[in-house]
Amino acid sequence: MDQNYFKELIKEKIDLVNLKSDYLKIQSQRTQKIMKNKACLQNLKNSLKIANIRVIGLKEEVEKEMS
């Protein structure tokens, strides 16, 4: 077999490995972004729960004062 054939084959394999590596990096970045978004959404949800509890408490206070 021709030596150029092997060189070309090795180059193609290296390119393939680089493509797979790049794909995995992109997937990892997407996963990290999703996890960060989930954490932000959970924080927002918790903040809204606290705010809702405060509003409910205030509403009950006003109702007590009015009765």
Beta strands, then each sheet from edge to edge (+ up, - down):
end
